[in-house]
């Protein structure tokens, strides 16, 4: 069984999502601004899009 790692656009979406989600959620926790939680949700959505792209590339088997 070989492990497939994300690459290309999928990797960019996943990493960008992680950075955005972590930064915005920590900033929201510190500052208390609810708008930053919406930004964090966009980061989480980017991660899902990246993993979906990766899964689609490999026929659904990640």
CHARMM internal coordinates of N, CA and C (Angstrom, degrees):
IC EDIT
DIST 1 N 1 CA 1.4464
DIST 1 CA 1 C 1.5228
ANGL 1 N 1 CA 1 C 108.44
DIST 1 C 2 N 1.3237
ANGL 1 CA 1 C 2 N 115.70
DIHE 1 N 1 CA 1 C 2 N 120.79
DIST 2 N 2 CA 1.4611
ANGL 1 C 2 N 2 CA 118.81
DIHE 1 CA 1 C 2 N 2 CA 179.73
DIST 2 CA 2 C 1.5269
ANGL 2 N 2 CA 2 C 109.89
DIHE 1 C 2 N 2 CA 2 C -99.73
DIST 2 C 3 N 1.3042
ANGL 2 CA 2 C 3 N 115.45
DIHE 2 N 2 CA 2 C 3 N 141.61
DIST 3 N 3 CA 1.4573
ANGL 2 C 3 N 3 CA 121.00
DIHE 2 CA 2 C 3 N 3 CA 179.76
DIST 3 CA 3 C 1.5200
ANGL 3 N 3 CA 3 C 108.37
DIHE 2 C 3 N 3 CA 3 C -93.09
DIST 3 C 4 N 1.3169
ANGL 3 CA 3 C 4 N 115.04
DIHE 3 N 3 CA 3 C 4 N 124.04
DIST 4 N 4 CA 1.4619
ANGL 3 C 4 N 4 CA 120.78
DIHE 3 CA 3 C 4 N 4 CA 178.78
DIST 4 CA 4 C 1.5276
ANGL 4 N 4 CA 4 C 108.70
DIHE 3 C 4 N 4 CA 4 C -93.33
DIST 4 C 5 N 1.3117
ANGL 4 CA 4 C 5 N 116.99
DIHE 4 N 4 CA 4 C 5 N 127.75
DIST 5 N 5 CA 1.4553
ANGL 4 C 5 N 5 CA 120.59
DIHE 4 CA 4 C 5 N 5 CA 176.43
DIST 5 CA 5 C 1.5208
ANGL 5 N 5 CA 5 C 109.30
DIHE 4 C 5 N 5 CA 5 C -103.01
DIST 5 C 6 N 1.3290
ANGL 5 CA 5 C 6 N 117.41
DIHE 5 N 5 CA 5 C 6 N 145.87
DIST 6 N 6 CA 1.4638
ANGL 5 C 6 N 6 CA 120.23
DIHE 5 CA 5 C 6 N 6 CA 179.50
DIST 6 CA 6 C 1.5254
ANGL 6 N 6 CA 6 C 111.38
DIHE 5 C 6 N 6 CA 6 C -62.46
DIST 6 C 7 N 1.3186
ANGL 6 CA 6 C 7 N 115.11
DIHE 6 N 6 CA 6 C 7 N 148.03
DIST 7 N 7 CA 1.4650
ANGL 6 C 7 N 7 CA 120.44
DIHE 6 CA 6 C 7 N 7 CA 176.51
DIST 7 CA 7 C 1.5210
ANGL 7 N 7 CA 7 C 108.58
DIHE 6 C 7 N 7 CA 7 C -148.06
DIST 7 C 8 N 1.3039
ANGL 7 CA 7 C 8 N 116.42
DIHE 7 N 7 CA 7 C 8 N 165.97
DIST 8 N 8 CA 1.4553
ANGL 7 C 8 N 8 CA 121.97
DIHE 7 CA 7 C 8 N 8 CA 177.28
DIST 8 CA 8 C 1.5117
ANGL 8 N 8 CA 8 C 113.39
DIHE 7 C 8 N 8 CA 8 C 65.33
DIST 8 C 9 N 1.3312
ANGL 8 CA 8 C 9 N 115.46
DIHE 8 N 8 CA 8 C 9 N -134.65
DIST 9 N 9 CA 1.4565
ANGL 8 C 9 N 9 CA 121.70
DIHE 8 CA 8 C 9 N 9 CA -177.14
DIST 9 CA 9 C 1.5297
ANGL 9 N 9 CA 9 C 111.48
DIHE 8 C 9 N 9 CA 9 C -61.78
DIST 9 C 10 N 1.3224
ANGL 9 CA 9 C 10 N 117.07
DIHE 9 N 9 CA 9 C 10 N -39.18
DIST 10 N 10 CA 1.4696
ANGL 9 C 10 N 10 CA 120.08
DIHE 9 CA 9 C 10 N 10 CA 179.54
DIST 10 CA 10 C 1.5210
ANGL 10 N 10 CA 10 C 110.72
DIHE 9 C 10 N 10 CA 10 C -59.62
DIST 10 C 11 N 1.3156
ANGL 10 CA 10 C 11 N 117.33
DIHE 10 N 10 CA 10 C 11 N -44.52
DIST 11 N 11 CA 1.4615
ANGL 10 C 11 N 11 CA 121.46
DIHE 10 CA 10 C 11 N 11 CA 179.62
DIST 11 CA 11 C 1.5263
ANGL 11 N 11 CA 11 C 111.46
DIHE 10 C 11 N 11 CA 11 C -64.35
DIST 11 C 12 N 1.3218
ANGL 11 CA 11 C 12 N 117.14
DIHE 11 N 11 CA 11 C 12 N -41.24
DIST 12 N 12 CA 1.4671
ANGL 11 C 12 N 12 CA 121.32
DIHE 11 CA 11 C 12 N 12 CA 178.94
DIST 12 CA 12 C 1.5259
ANGL 12 N 12 CA 12 C 110.23
DIHE 11 C 12 N 12 CA 12 C -62.28
DIST 12 C 13 N 1.3354
ANGL 12 CA 12 C 13 N 117.21
DIHE 12 N 12 CA 12 C 13 N -44.61
DIST 13 N 13 CA 1.4661
ANGL 12 C 13 N 13 CA 120.59
DIHE 12 CA 12 C 13 N 13 CA 179.77
DIST 13 CA 13 C 1.5229
ANGL 13 N 13 CA 13 C 111.52
DIHE 12 C 13 N 13 CA 13 C -63.92
DIST 13 C 14 N 1.3215
ANGL 13 CA 13 C 14 N 116.93
DIHE 13 N 13 CA 13 C 14 N -42.53
DIST 14 N 14 CA 1.4654
ANGL 13 C 14 N 14 CA 120.84
DIHE 13 CA 13 C 14 N 14 CA -179.04
DIST 14 CA 14 C 1.5225
ANGL 14 N 14 CA 14 C 111.19
DIHE 13 C 14 N 14 CA 14 C -64.75
DIST 14 C 15 N 1.3241
ANGL 14 CA 14 C 15 N 117.05
DIHE 14 N 14 CA 14 C 15 N -48.67
DIST 15 N 15 CA 1.4655
ANGL 14 C 15 N 15 CA 120.67
DIHE 14 CA 14 C 15 N 15 CA -177.88
DIST 15 CA 15 C 1.5279
ANGL 15 N 15 CA 15 C 110.96
DIHE 14 C 15 N 15 CA 15 C -67.01
DIST 15 C 16 N 1.3321
ANGL 15 CA 15 C 16 N 117.21
DIHE 15 N 15 CA 15 C 16 N -42.73
DIST 16 N 16 CA 1.4679
ANGL 15 C 16 N 16 CA 119.97
DIHE 15 CA 15 C 16 N 16 CA 178.12
DIST 16 CA 16 C 1.5269
ANGL 16 N 16 CA 16 C 110.65
DIHE 15 C 16 N 16 CA 16 C -62.41
DIST 16 C 17 N 1.3204
ANGL 16 CA 16 C 17 N 116.05
DIHE 16 N 16 CA 16 C 17 N -39.55
DIST 17 N 17 CA 1.4625
ANGL 16 C 17 N 17 CA 120.20
DIHE 16 CA 16 C 17 N 17 CA 178.09
DIST 17 CA 17 C 1.5118
ANGL 17 N 17 CA 17 C 112.44
DIHE 16 C 17 N 17 CA 17 C -64.19
DIST 17 C 18 N 1.3300
ANGL 17 CA 17 C 18 N 116.66
DIHE 17 N 17 CA 17 C 18 N -41.67
DIST 18 N 18 CA 1.4647
ANGL 17 C 18 N 18 CA 120.77
DIHE 17 CA 17 C 18 N 18 CA 178.81
DIST 18 CA 18 C 1.5282
ANGL 18 N 18 CA 18 C 110.53
DIHE 17 C 18 N 18 CA 18 C -62.67
DIST 18 C 19 N 1.3169
ANGL 18 CA 18 C 19 N 116.18
DIHE 18 N 18 CA 18 C 19 N -47.71
DIST 19 N 19 CA 1.4687
ANGL 18 C 19 N 19 CA 120.29
DIHE 18 CA 18 C 19 N 19 CA -178.55
DIST 19 CA 19 C 1.5242
ANGL 19 N 19 CA 19 C 110.74
DIHE 18 C 19 N 19 CA 19 C -62.86
DIST 19 C 20 N 1.3322
ANGL 19 CA 19 C 20 N 116.91
DIHE 19 N 19 CA 19 C 20 N -45.95
DIST 20 N 20 CA 1.4584
ANGL 19 C 20 N 20 CA 121.10
DIHE 19 CA 19 C 20 N 20 CA -178.74
DIST 20 CA 20 C 1.5350
ANGL 20 N 20 CA 20 C 111.26
DIHE 19 C 20 N 20 CA 20 C -65.39
DIST 20 C 21 N 1.3200
ANGL 20 CA 20 C 21 N 117.09
DIHE 20 N 20 CA 20 C 21 N -44.86
DIST 21 N 21 CA 1.4617
ANGL 20 C 21 N 21 CA 120.84
DIHE 20 CA 20 C 21 N 21 CA -177.70
DIST 21 CA 21 C 1.5275
ANGL 21 N 21 CA 21 C 111.32
DIHE 20 C 21 N 21 CA 21 C -65.46
DIST 21 C 22 N 1.3174
ANGL 21 CA 21 C 22 N 117.02
DIHE 21 N 21 CA 21 C 22 N -45.69
DIST 22 N 22 CA 1.4631
ANGL 21 C 22 N 22 CA 119.79
DIHE 21 CA 21 C 22 N 22 CA -179.63
DIST 22 CA 22 C 1.5234
ANGL 22 N 22 CA 22 C 111.73
DIHE 21 C 22 N 22 CA 22 C -64.94
DIST 22 C 23 N 1.3099
ANGL 22 CA 22 C 23 N 116.67
DIHE 22 N 22 CA 22 C 23 N -46.62
DIST 23 N 23 CA 1.4595
ANGL 22 C 23 N 23 CA 120.71
DIHE 22 CA 22 C 23 N 23 CA -178.10
DIST 23 CA 23 C 1.5245
ANGL 23 N 23 CA 23 C 111.07
DIHE 22 C 23 N 23 CA 23 C -62.78
DIST 23 C 24 N 1.3295
ANGL 23 CA 23 C 24 N 116.53
DIHE 23 N 23 CA 23 C 24 N -47.43
DIST 24 N 24 CA 1.4625
ANGL 23 C 24 N 24 CA 119.89
DIHE 23 CA 23 C 24 N 24 CA -177.01
DIST 24 CA 24 C 1.5289
ANGL 24 N 24 CA 24 C 111.91
DIHE 23 C 24 N 24 CA 24 C -69.49
DIST 24 C 25 N 1.3229
ANGL 24 CA 24 C 25 N 117.65
DIHE 24 N 24 CA 24 C 25 N -39.00
DIST 25 N 25 CA 1.4674
ANGL 24 C 25 N 25 CA 118.26
DIHE 24 CA 24 C 25 N 25 CA -178.73
DIST 25 CA 25 C 1.5291
ANGL 25 N 25 CA 25 C 111.43
DIHE 24 C 25 N 25 CA 25 C -70.05
DIST 25 C 26 N 1.3169
ANGL 25 CA 25 C 26 N 118.01
DIHE 25 N 25 CA 25 C 26 N -37.71
DIST 26 N 26 CA 1.4623
ANGL 25 C 26 N 26 CA 120.01
DIHE 25 CA 25 C 26 N 26 CA 176.43
DIST 26 CA 26 C 1.5240
ANGL 26 N 26 CA 26 C 110.60
DIHE 25 C 26 N 26 CA 26 C -67.40
DIST 26 C 27 N 1.3318
ANGL 26 CA 26 C 27 N 116.71
DIHE 26 N 26 CA 26 C 27 N -41.60
DIST 27 N 27 CA 1.4646
ANGL 26 C 27 N 27 CA 120.06
DIHE 26 CA 26 C 27 N 27 CA 177.68
DIST 27 CA 27 C 1.5264
ANGL 27 N 27 CA 27 C 110.85
DIHE 26 C 27 N 27 CA 27 C -63.66
DIST 27 C 28 N 1.3278
ANGL 27 CA 27 C 28 N 117.44
DIHE 27 N 27 CA 27 C 28 N -38.15
DIST 28 N 28 CA 1.4669
ANGL 27 C 28 N 28 CA 120.60
DIHE 27 CA 27 C 28 N 28 CA 177.95
DIST 28 CA 28 C 1.5204
ANGL 28 N 28 CA 28 C 110.93
DIHE 27 C 28 N 28 CA 28 C -66.27
DIST 28 C 29 N 1.3028
ANGL 28 CA 28 C 29 N 117.08
DIHE 28 N 28 CA 28 C 29 N -37.98
DIST 29 N 29 CA 1.4540
ANGL 28 C 29 N 29 CA 121.05
DIHE 28 CA 28 C 29 N 29 CA 178.70
DIST 29 CA 29 C 1.5306
ANGL 29 N 29 CA 29 C 110.96
DIHE 28 C 29 N 29 CA 29 C -65.33
DIST 29 C 30 N 1.3130
ANGL 29 CA 29 C 30 N 116.02
DIHE 29 N 29 CA 29 C 30 N -41.80
DIST 30 N 30 CA 1.4596
ANGL 29 C 30 N 30 CA 120.55
DIHE 29 CA 29 C 30 N 30 CA -178.67
DIST 30 CA 30 C 1.5234
ANGL 30 N 30 CA 30 C 111.87
DIHE 29 C 30 N 30 CA 30 C -72.75
DIST 30 C 31 N 1.3309
ANGL 30 CA 30 C 31 N 116.66
DIHE 30 N 30 CA 30 C 31 N -45.12
DIST 31 N 31 CA 1.4595
ANGL 30 C 31 N 31 CA 119.93
DIHE 30 CA 30 C 31 N 31 CA -173.16
DIST 31 CA 31 C 1.5230
ANGL 31 N 31 CA 31 C 113.97
DIHE 30 C 31 N 31 CA 31 C -91.31
DIST 31 C 32 N 1.3176
ANGL 31 CA 31 C 32 N 117.71
DIHE 31 N 31 CA 31 C 32 N -25.87
DIST 32 N 32 CA 1.4568
ANGL 31 C 32 N 32 CA 120.74
DIHE 31 CA 31 C 32 N 32 CA -178.58
DIST 32 CA 32 C 1.5158
ANGL 32 N 32 CA 32 C 114.73
DIHE 31 C 32 N 32 CA 32 C 83.87
DIST 32 C 33 N 1.3328
ANGL 32 CA 32 C 33 N 118.55
DIHE 32 N 32 CA 32 C 33 N 8.20
DIST 33 N 33 CA 1.4677
ANGL 32 C 33 N 33 CA 121.88
DIHE 32 CA 32 C 33 N 33 CA 178.70
DIST 33 CA 33 C 1.5199
ANGL 33 N 33 CA 33 C 110.38
DIHE 32 C 33 N 33 CA 33 C -79.64
DIST 33 C 34 N 1.3289
ANGL 33 CA 33 C 34 N 115.98
DIHE 33 N 33 CA 33 C 34 N 123.97
DIST 34 N 34 CA 1.4592
ANGL 33 C 34 N 34 CA 120.67
DIHE 33 CA 33 C 34 N 34 CA -179.22
DIST 34 CA 34 C 1.5319
ANGL 34 N 34 CA 34 C 112.08
DIHE 33 C 34 N 34 CA 34 C -70.65
DIST 34 C 35 N 1.3172
ANGL 34 CA 34 C 35 N 117.55
DIHE 34 N 34 CA 34 C 35 N -27.76
DIST 35 N 35 CA 1.4599
ANGL 34 C 35 N 35 CA 120.58
DIHE 34 CA 34 C 35 N 35 CA -179.92
DIST 35 CA 35 C 1.5276
ANGL 35 N 35 CA 35 C 110.95
DIHE 34 C 35 N 35 CA 35 C -60.95
DIST 35 C 36 N 1.3107
ANGL 35 CA 35 C 36 N 117.52
DIHE 35 N 35 CA 35 C 36 N -33.08
DIST 36 N 36 CA 1.4568
ANGL 35 C 36 N 36 CA 120.53
DIHE 35 CA 35 C 36 N 36 CA 179.41
DIST 36 CA 36 C 1.5251
ANGL 36 N 36 CA 36 C 111.74
DIHE 35 C 36 N 36 CA 36 C -66.72
DIST 36 C 37 N 1.3311
ANGL 36 CA 36 C 37 N 117.60
DIHE 36 N 36 CA 36 C 37 N -27.54
DIST 37 N 37 CA 1.4631
ANGL 36 C 37 N 37 CA 119.71
DIHE 36 CA 36 C 37 N 37 CA 175.87
DIST 37 CA 37 C 1.5277
ANGL 37 N 37 CA 37 C 110.43
DIHE 36 C 37 N 37 CA 37 C -68.89
DIST 37 C 38 N 1.3250
ANGL 37 CA 37 C 38 N 117.48
DIHE 37 N 37 CA 37 C 38 N -31.98
DIST 38 N 38 CA 1.4626
ANGL 37 C 38 N 38 CA 120.80
DIHE 37 CA 37 C 38 N 38 CA 174.63
DIST 38 CA 38 C 1.5242
ANGL 38 N 38 CA 38 C 110.61
DIHE 37 C 38 N 38 CA 38 C -66.60
DIST 38 C 39 N 1.3172
ANGL 38 CA 38 C 39 N 115.99
DIHE 38 N 38 CA 38 C 39 N -38.81
DIST 39 N 39 CA 1.4690
ANGL 38 C 39 N 39 CA 120.42
DIHE 38 CA 38 C 39 N 39 CA 176.65
DIST 39 CA 39 C 1.5259
ANGL 39 N 39 CA 39 C 109.71
DIHE 38 C 39 N 39 CA 39 C -64.77
DIST 39 C 40 N 1.3237
ANGL 39 CA 39 C 40 N 117.36
DIHE 39 N 39 CA 39 C 40 N -39.59
DIST 40 N 40 CA 1.4626
ANGL 39 C 40 N 40 CA 121.56
DIHE 39 CA 39 C 40 N 40 CA 176.86
DIST 40 CA 40 C 1.5261
ANGL 40 N 40 CA 40 C 110.15
DIHE 39 C 40 N 40 CA 40 C -62.76
DIST 40 C 41 N 1.3268
ANGL 40 CA 40 C 41 N 117.15
DIHE 40 N 40 CA 40 C 41 N -38.94
DIST 41 N 41 CA 1.4672
ANGL 40 C 41 N 41 CA 120.90
DIHE 40 CA 40 C 41 N 41 CA 178.47
DIST 41 CA 41 C 1.5248
ANGL 41 N 41 CA 41 C 110.92
DIHE 40 C 41 N 41 CA 41 C -62.60
DIST 41 C 42 N 1.3231
ANGL 41 CA 41 C 42 N 116.94
DIHE 41 N 41 CA 41 C 42 N -36.08
DIST 42 N 42 CA 1.4758
ANGL 41 C 42 N 42 CA 120.62
DIHE 41 CA 41 C 42 N 42 CA 175.89
DIST 42 CA 42 C 1.5298
ANGL 42 N 42 CA 42 C 109.39
DIHE 41 C 42 N 42 CA 42 C -64.31
DIST 42 C 43 N 1.3317
ANGL 42 CA 42 C 43 N 116.87
DIHE 42 N 42 CA 42 C 43 N -39.40
DIST 43 N 43 CA 1.4614
ANGL 42 C 43 N 43 CA 120.35
DIHE 42 CA 42 C 43 N 43 CA 176.98
DIST 43 CA 43 C 1.5193
ANGL 43 N 43 CA 43 C 111.92
DIHE 42 C 43 N 43 CA 43 C -62.60
DIST 43 C 44 N 1.3398
ANGL 43 CA 43 C 44 N 116.38
DIHE 43 N 43 CA 43 C 44 N -41.47
DIST 44 N 44 CA 1.4679
ANGL 43 C 44 N 44 CA 119.88
DIHE 43 CA 43 C 44 N 44 CA 177.64
DIST 44 CA 44 C 1.5283
ANGL 44 N 44 CA 44 C 110.46
DIHE 43 C 44 N 44 CA 44 C -64.80
DIST 44 C 45 N 1.3380
ANGL 44 CA 44 C 45 N 116.32
DIHE 44 N 44 CA 44 C 45 N -38.20
DIST 45 N 45 CA 1.4605
ANGL 44 C 45 N 45 CA 120.42
DIHE 44 CA 44 C 45 N 45 CA 178.20
DIST 45 CA 45 C 1.5350
ANGL 45 N 45 CA 45 C 111.03
DIHE 44 C 45 N 45 CA 45 C -64.92
DIST 45 C 46 N 1.3225
ANGL 45 CA 45 C 46 N 117.04
DIHE 45 N 45 CA 45 C 46 N -36.85
DIST 46 N 46 CA 1.4650
ANGL 45 C 46 N 46 CA 120.33
DIHE 45 CA 45 C 46 N 46 CA 176.64
DIST 46 CA 46 C 1.5303
ANGL 46 N 46 CA 46 C 110.89
DIHE 45 C 46 N 46 CA 46 C -62.63
DIST 46 C 47 N 1.3247
ANGL 46 CA 46 C 47 N 116.44
DIHE 46 N 46 CA 46 C 47 N -39.91
DIST 47 N 47 CA 1.4580
ANGL 46 C 47 N 47 CA 119.95
DIHE 46 CA 46 C 47 N 47 CA 177.59
DIST 47 CA 47 C 1.5223
ANGL 47 N 47 CA 47 C 110.80
DIHE 46 C 47 N 47 CA 47 C -62.27
DIST 47 C 48 N 1.3211
ANGL 47 CA 47 C 48 N 116.99
DIHE 47 N 47 CA 47 C 48 N -44.62
DIST 48 N 48 CA 1.4680
ANGL 47 C 48 N 48 CA 120.88
DIHE 47 CA 47 C 48 N 48 CA 179.39
DIST 48 CA 48 C 1.5224
ANGL 48 N 48 CA 48 C 110.18
DIHE 47 C 48 N 48 CA 48 C -62.00
DIST 48 C 49 N 1.3294
ANGL 48 CA 48 C 49 N 116.51
DIHE 48 N 48 CA 48 C 49 N -42.59
DIST 49 N 49 CA 1.4690
ANGL 48 C 49 N 49 CA 120.20
DIHE 48 CA 48 C 49 N 49 CA 178.55
DIST 49 CA 49 C 1.5244
ANGL 49 N 49 CA 49 C 110.93
DIHE 48 C 49 N 49 CA 49 C -62.64
DIST 49 C 50 N 1.3261
ANGL 49 CA 49 C 50 N 116.95
DIHE 49 N 49 CA 49 C 50 N -39.40
DIST 50 N 50 CA 1.4633
ANGL 49 C 50 N 50 CA 120.49
DIHE 49 CA 49 C 50 N 50 CA 178.50
DIST 50 CA 50 C 1.5160
ANGL 50 N 50 CA 50 C 112.21
DIHE 49 C 50 N 50 CA 50 C -65.25
DIST 50 C 51 N 1.3407
ANGL 50 CA 50 C 51 N 116.91
DIHE 50 N 50 CA 50 C 51 N -44.36
DIST 51 N 51 CA 1.4648
ANGL 50 C 51 N 51 CA 119.58
DIHE 50 CA 50 C 51 N 51 CA 179.07
DIST 51 CA 51 C 1.5226
ANGL 51 N 51 CA 51 C 111.56
DIHE 50 C 51 N 51 CA 51 C -68.42
DIST 51 C 52 N 1.3540
ANGL 51 CA 51 C 52 N 117.23
DIHE 51 N 51 CA 51 C 52 N -34.02
DIST 52 N 52 CA 1.4582
ANGL 51 C 52 N 52 CA 120.35
DIHE 51 CA 51 C 52 N 52 CA 176.12
DIST 52 CA 52 C 1.5306
ANGL 52 N 52 CA 52 C 111.06
DIHE 51 C 52 N 52 CA 52 C -65.70
DIST 52 C 53 N 1.3357
ANGL 52 CA 52 C 53 N 115.83
DIHE 52 N 52 CA 52 C 53 N -41.15
DIST 53 N 53 CA 1.4582
ANGL 52 C 53 N 53 CA 120.07
DIHE 52 CA 52 C 53 N 53 CA 176.69
DIST 53 CA 53 C 1.5178
ANGL 53 N 53 CA 53 C 111.14
DIHE 52 C 53 N 53 CA 53 C -62.45
DIST 53 C 54 N 1.2980
ANGL 53 CA 53 C 54 N 115.97
DIHE 53 N 53 CA 53 C 54 N -42.53
DIST 54 N 54 CA 1.4712
ANGL 53 C 54 N 54 CA 120.71
DIHE 53 CA 53 C 54 N 54 CA 178.26
DIST 54 CA 54 C 1.5289
ANGL 54 N 54 CA 54 C 110.48
DIHE 53 C 54 N 54 CA 54 C -63.70
DIST 54 C 55 N 1.3291
ANGL 54 CA 54 C 55 N 117.10
DIHE 54 N 54 CA 54 C 55 N -44.28
DIST 55 N 55 CA 1.4655
ANGL 54 C 55 N 55 CA 120.69
DIHE 54 CA 54 C 55 N 55 CA 179.82
DIST 55 CA 55 C 1.5100
ANGL 55 N 55 CA 55 C 112.33
DIHE 54 C 55 N 55 CA 55 C -65.43
DIST 55 C 56 N 1.3278
ANGL 55 CA 55 C 56 N 117.14
DIHE 55 N 55 CA 55 C 56 N -38.80
DIST 56 N 56 CA 1.4639
ANGL 55 C 56 N 56 CA 120.88
DIHE 55 CA 55 C 56 N 56 CA 179.36
DIST 56 CA 56 C 1.5283
ANGL 56 N 56 CA 56 C 110.97
DIHE 55 C 56 N 56 CA 56 C -64.93
DIST 56 C 57 N 1.3155
ANGL 56 CA 56 C 57 N 115.47
DIHE 56 N 56 CA 56 C 57 N -36.78
DIST 57 N 57 CA 1.4613
ANGL 56 C 57 N 57 CA 120.51
DIHE 56 CA 56 C 57 N 57 CA -179.83
DIST 57 CA 57 C 1.5351
ANGL 57 N 57 CA 57 C 111.79
DIHE 56 C 57 N 57 CA 57 C -64.89
DIST 57 C 58 N 1.3406
ANGL 57 CA 57 C 58 N 115.60
DIHE 57 N 57 CA 57 C 58 N -30.42
DIST 58 N 58 CA 1.4548
ANGL 57 C 58 N 58 CA 120.19
DIHE 57 CA 57 C 58 N 58 CA -177.07
DIST 58 CA 58 C 1.5185
ANGL 58 N 58 CA 58 C 112.49
DIHE 57 C 58 N 58 CA 58 C -107.34
DIST 58 C 59 N 1.3147
ANGL 58 CA 58 C 59 N 117.39
DIHE 58 N 58 CA 58 C 59 N 26.28
DIST 59 N 59 CA 1.4437
ANGL 58 C 59 N 59 CA 121.57
DIHE 58 CA 58 C 59 N 59 CA 175.43
DIST 59 CA 59 C 1.5104
ANGL 59 N 59 CA 59 C 114.56
DIHE 58 C 59 N 59 CA 59 C 68.20
DIST 59 C 60 N 1.3153
ANGL 59 CA 59 C 60 N 118.13
DIHE 59 N 59 CA 59 C 60 N 26.12
DIST 60 N 60 CA 1.4434
ANGL 59 C 60 N 60 CA 122.03
DIHE 59 CA 59 C 60 N 60 CA 178.19
DIST 60 CA 60 C 1.5203
ANGL 60 N 60 CA 60 C 114.10
DIHE 59 C 60 N 60 CA 60 C 86.93
DIST 60 C 61 N 1.3018
ANGL 60 CA 60 C 61 N 117.79
DIHE 60 N 60 CA 60 C 61 N -12.39
DIST 61 N 61 CA 1.4680
ANGL 60 C 61 N 61 CA 121.14
DIHE 60 CA 60 C 61 N 61 CA 179.36
DIST 61 CA 61 C 1.5143
ANGL 61 N 61 CA 61 C 108.48
DIHE 60 C 61 N 61 CA 61 C -98.81
DIST 61 C 62 N 1.3042
ANGL 61 CA 61 C 62 N 115.90
DIHE 61 N 61 CA 61 C 62 N 105.62
DIST 62 N 62 CA 1.4588
ANGL 61 C 62 N 62 CA 119.42
DIHE 61 CA 61 C 62 N 62 CA -177.98
DIST 62 CA 62 C 1.5117
ANGL 62 N 62 CA 62 C 111.88
DIHE 61 C 62 N 62 CA 62 C -92.47
END
COOR INIT
IC SEED 1 N 1 CA 1 C
IC BUILD
